[in-house]
Amino acid sequence: MTSKERIKTKRGLAYTLRTRLRNLTTEEAEKIKLCRNDEKHHQMAVAYDLKEDFYNIYDENPYSKENAQEAFRKWEESIPEDKIFDKFRQLAKTVHNFYTQVFAYWDCPIAITNGYTECTNRIIRENNLRGRGYSFEILRARTLYRKANLEKLAASNMVEYGPLVPDYGPVFRFDSVDNEEASYEEMNENITFEDDDLYAYEREGYTVDPETGELIPDNPENE
């Protein structure tokens, strides 16, 4: 393609080619159909089908590890020999390199992947690049207390995403809230502060200010 043709094609097809088949609109499905019947764009349609068939290894074999392994074998054999499809062969090689780990997905009693962990690791790396000299504790705090996470906490009335973070007072201990419809103010009323919590910190080398909840290290040099 000429440079102008490539730009025009990207504008019209880039998003469509990344969309799952089941989520295509009628107009988008027509674009894929036109690619199949056009010599210049036919390879894009083949690549689209390879992408969808790879996803279907998971989607169409949710319970059988053996069927999934057989589906992967057939998918690998279906990759055309043209050099332009080498990226799919690289993907197949990656699966072979981590074959046991990849197919361990079917050994887990619940459908779960490592995607959440990988996404969190990326966020941590991005946070680290925004500054210099961050300690582990700082990176941990910047990750846990991201604005998006706190907004989810507030939107869920603190029920689904973790313990309550109060607006005031020391954060030591929280009573569980049985009523999922409880308001934010009602949940704040359930916060308790017990002497056991205070003494636990003191035994670990801290003195707790009973009015502010501030932890004051007994030895400031080791703070």
Stockholm file with secondary structure:
# STOCKHOLM 1.0

chainA/1-223         MTSKERIKTKRGLAYTLRTRLRNLTTEEAEKIKLCRNDEKHHQMAVAYDLKEDFYNIYDENPYSKENAQEAFRKWEESIPEDKIFDKFRQLAKTVHNFYTQVFAYWDCPIAITNGYTECTNRIIRENNLRGRGYSFEILRARTLYRKANLEKLAASNMVEYGPLVPDYGPVFRFDSVDNEEASYEEMNENITFEDDDLYAYEREGYTVDPETGELIPDNPENE
#=GR chainA/1-223 SS CCHHHHHHHHHHHHHHHHSCGGGCCHHHHHHHHHHHTCTTTHHHHHHHHHHHHHHHHHHTCSSCHHHHHHHHHHHHHTSCSSGGGHHHHHHHHHHHHTHHHHHGGGGSSSCCCSHHHHHHHHHHHHHHHTSSSCCHHHHHHHHHTCHHHHHHHHHTTTSSSSSCCCSSSCCCEECCCCCTTCCHHHHHTTEECCHHHHHHHHHTTEEECTTTCCEEESSGGGC
#=GC SS_cons         CCHHHHHHHHHHHHHHHHSCGGGCCHHHHHHHHHHHTCTTTHHHHHHHHHHHHHHHHHHTCSSCHHHHHHHHHHHHHTSCSSGGGHHHHHHHHHHHHTHHHHHGGGGSSSCCCSHHHHHHHHHHHHHHHTSSSCCHHHHHHHHHTCHHHHHHHHHTTTSSSSSCCCSSSCCCEECCCCCTTCCHHHHHTTEECCHHHHHHHHHTTEEECTTTCCEEESSGGGC
//
